[in-house]
Amino acid sequence: ADLAETFGGERKITLCRELTKLNEEVMRTTIAEAVAYYEETAPKGEYVLVVDGCGKGKVQAESYPESIADHVELLIESGLSKMDAIKACARARGVPKSVVYDEINKL
């Protein structure tokens, strides 16, 4: 349910249960269908969840702060180095690294 709230119910997901064991099971579905299934059937065992990416061009503006400087700061707070945060910010926004670097150095 948390994944559905975060990513939306239509995102594809693969649920892998008991990998490398006798009762190994793989289920490919959507997050909403997985939520419905596990409301009826209690999960048992160990799981690996593989969630489909959002795809190129599907990132919404509200996914990151409006300000480039705030976006870089958020990435640094999450554990990235300053240069990695600049690269990640540029990738997310679809702009060259130099644009991000210039913006944060204006401060």
N, C-alpha and C positions, 0 to 999 in steps of 0.2 A: 504494500500500500504506500510505503514511503517512496519507493521508486516511481510509482504512478503519479504521485503528487509532484515529484521533482521533474521527471522526464515526460510525463503524459502517458496515458494508457495505450496509445497506438504504437509506441516504440517497440521494436522487436527485441526479444530476449531469448537466450538459450539457457536452460537450467540443466546443469550436469550434476547428477547425483551419484555418489559412491564411485567416483572415477577409479579405474584400475582394480576394481573389486568385482566379486561374483555378481552382485546386484546392480551393476552399472546401468544407468538410465540417462538418456538425453532427451529433453523436451524443447522443441522450438515453437515459440508462440509469441503473442504480444504480452506486454506487461499487464494489461487489463484482464486478459484471459488467464494469465498465471495467478493473479489475485483471486479471481473467481474460483479457480481450481483449488487453490490452497485454503480458501474459506470452507470448502467442502471436505478436503482431504488434508489431514495434518502432515506436515513435512517430517520425514524420518531420514536420519543419516547426515552425511556431510555433502554440502553443495558448493558448486562453483557457478557463479552467475556471469554471463557474458551479455552485456547490454549493447545494442546497436548504437553506433555513433549518430550524431545529429546530421551528418552530411555537410558537404561544402555549401556555403551560402545560406544555411539554415539558422545560423547563430542570430539570436534576437538581441537588439540593443540593450534590453534590460538584463541580459546575461552578465554584464560587467558595468562598472561605474561609467558615468558619462565623461568624466575627466580622464584624460590619458594619465596624468600624474597619479590620480587616485587608483587607477587600474594597476599601474606599475607597483604602487605601494601595497596594494592588496596581494599581489603576486609575491612580493618580497616577504610580507607577513606570513604567507603560506609556506615559506621555506626556500624559495628560489633565490639565487644570487641576483644582484642588480642586472647584470648582462643577460642572464636567462630570463628574467622578468621582462626586460625590454624586448627580447626576441619573441616571447610568448604573447605579449601585448600586441606587437606588430602583426603577428600571425592571426590573432583573434580578430583584429580590426581590419585586416587586409591592406595594411599600409607598410611602406618600407621602414626598416629599423631606424633609419636616420630621422624620420618624422617623429617617432616616439622619443628618441634620444634628444633631439632638439627641443621638443616640448617640455621634457622634464628638466632640462638644463636652463630653461628660461626662468625657473623659480629662483 
